Amino acid sequence: MIGLLRLLLPPHVDNEQAADYLRTQIGQRDELIEWVAVRPDGLVDADEVTAYDAYPSPTRSAIFNAGQVSRINVAHFMAELITNASIWPQWQGQMPVIYSR
């Protein structure tokens, strides 16, 4: 299934290559580049932030048992990464997946 996605959706391959570059070439603790790549699962619309959880890796199958997260929750998590000094170090150099509860 992933092979079919790679063939039919060129942006999917680009995303994989960008993530691989961050992980293997830049690494988790580069002296000059700090990064976090937020990976939402199935995106949905919502009007307000609700409870959500972030995990170091997917806890569900993205194809056969996808979770959902609202765009506003993704935006909230990204804003928290920038503004909350205790959250950035927890996720620096990682690619967390977030799901709405």
The 8 nearest C-alpha neighbors of each residue, nearest first, counted from 0:
[[1, 3, 2, 4, 62, 5, 6, 63],
 [2, 0, 4, 3, 5, 6, 62, 11],
 [3, 1, 5, 0, 4, 6, 7, 12],
 [2, 4, 6, 0, 1, 5, 7, 8],
 [5, 3, 1, 7, 6, 2, 8, 0],
 [4, 6, 2, 3, 8, 12, 7, 11],
 [5, 7, 3, 4, 8, 2, 9, 12],
 [6, 8, 4, 5, 3, 9, 2, 11],
 [9, 7, 10, 4, 11, 5, 6, 12],
 [8, 10, 11, 12, 5, 7, 13, 6],
 [11, 9, 13, 12, 8, 14, 5, 15],
 [12, 10, 14, 9, 13, 8, 5, 15],
 [11, 13, 15, 9, 14, 10, 5, 16],
 [14, 12, 10, 16, 11, 15, 17, 9],
 [15, 13, 11, 17, 12, 16, 10, 18],
 [14, 16, 12, 18, 13, 17, 19, 11],
 [15, 17, 19, 13, 18, 14, 20, 12],
 [18, 16, 20, 14, 19, 15, 13, 21],
 [19, 17, 15, 21, 20, 16, 14, 22],
 [18, 20, 16, 22, 17, 21, 23, 15],
 [21, 19, 17, 24, 23, 18, 22, 16],
 [22, 20, 25, 18, 19, 24, 23, 26],
 [21, 23, 26, 19, 20, 24, 25, 18],
 [22, 24, 20, 26, 21, 19, 25, 18],
 [25, 23, 20, 26, 21, 22, 19, 29],
 [26, 24, 21, 23, 29, 22, 20, 27],
 [27, 25, 22, 23, 24, 28, 29, 21],
 [26, 28, 92, 29, 91, 22, 25, 93],
 [29, 27, 26, 30, 92, 33, 25, 91],
 [28, 30, 32, 31, 26, 25, 27, 33],
 [29, 31, 32, 28, 33, 25, 27, 26],
 [32, 30, 29, 33, 28, 25, 34, 26],
 [33, 31, 29, 30, 34, 25, 28, 26],
 [34, 32, 29, 91, 92, 31, 28, 35],
 [33, 35, 92, 91, 32, 36, 93, 27],
 [34, 36, 91, 92, 93, 94, 37, 90],
 [35, 37, 94, 38, 93, 34, 95, 18],
 [38, 36, 95, 94, 96, 35, 39, 77],
 [39, 37, 96, 95, 36, 94, 40, 97],
 [40, 38, 97, 96, 37, 68, 41, 42],
 [39, 41, 67, 66, 42, 68, 38, 65],
 [42, 40, 67, 66, 68, 65, 43, 39],
 [41, 43, 68, 69, 67, 70, 40, 39],
 [44, 42, 69, 68, 70, 41, 45, 67],
 [43, 45, 69, 70, 42, 46, 71, 68],
 [46, 44, 47, 69, 71, 43, 70, 48],
 [45, 47, 44, 48, 71, 69, 70, 49],
 [48, 46, 45, 49, 71, 72, 69, 44],
 [47, 49, 72, 71, 50, 46, 75, 45],
 [48, 50, 47, 51, 72, 99, 100, 69],
 [51, 49, 100, 99, 48, 52, 72, 98],
 [50, 52, 99, 100, 98, 49, 97, 53],
 [51, 53, 98, 97, 99, 54, 100, 50],
 [54, 52, 97, 96, 95, 98, 51, 55],
 [53, 55, 96, 95, 56, 97, 52, 57],
 [56, 54, 95, 96, 94, 53, 93, 57],
 [57, 55, 54, 96, 95, 58, 94, 53],
 [58, 56, 59, 96, 54, 55, 60, 61],
 [57, 59, 56, 60, 54, 96, 66, 61],
 [60, 58, 57, 64, 65, 61, 66, 63],
 [59, 61, 64, 63, 62, 65, 58, 57],
 [60, 62, 65, 64, 63, 59, 40, 66],
 [61, 63, 60, 65, 64, 0, 59, 1],
 [62, 64, 60, 61, 65, 59, 66, 0],
 [65, 63, 60, 59, 62, 61, 66, 58],
 [66, 64, 61, 60, 62, 59, 63, 41],
 [65, 67, 40, 41, 98, 64, 59, 68],
 [68, 66, 41, 40, 98, 42, 99, 65],
 [67, 69, 99, 98, 42, 41, 43, 40],
 [70, 68, 43, 72, 44, 71, 42, 45],
 [69, 71, 73, 72, 44, 42, 43, 74],
 [70, 72, 74, 69, 73, 48, 75, 45],
 [73, 71, 75, 69, 48, 74, 70, 76],
 [74, 72, 70, 76, 71, 75, 77, 69],
 [73, 75, 71, 77, 72, 76, 78, 70],
 [76, 74, 72, 78, 73, 77, 71, 79],
 [75, 77, 79, 73, 78, 74, 72, 80],
 [78, 76, 80, 74, 79, 75, 73, 81],
 [77, 79, 75, 81, 80, 76, 82, 74],
 [80, 78, 76, 82, 83, 81, 77, 75],
 [81, 79, 87, 77, 78, 86, 82, 83],
 [80, 82, 78, 79, 83, 77, 87, 84],
 [81, 83, 79, 80, 78, 84, 87, 86],
 [82, 84, 79, 85, 86, 80, 81, 87],
 [85, 83, 86, 87, 82, 81, 88, 80],
 [84, 86, 83, 87, 88, 89, 80, 82],
 [85, 87, 89, 80, 83, 84, 88, 90],
 [86, 88, 80, 89, 90, 91, 85, 84],
 [89, 87, 91, 90, 86, 85, 84, 92],
 [88, 90, 86, 87, 91, 85, 93, 92],
 [89, 91, 93, 87, 88, 92, 35, 86],
 [92, 90, 88, 35, 93, 87, 34, 89],
 [91, 93, 27, 34, 35, 90, 28, 33],
 [94, 92, 35, 90, 91, 95, 36, 27],
 [93, 95, 36, 37, 35, 38, 55, 96],
 [96, 94, 55, 37, 54, 38, 53, 56],
 [95, 97, 38, 54, 39, 53, 56, 57],
 [98, 96, 53, 39, 52, 54, 95, 38],
 [97, 99, 68, 52, 51, 67, 66, 100],
 [98, 100, 51, 68, 67, 50, 52, 97],
 [99, 51, 50, 98, 52, 49, 68, 67]]
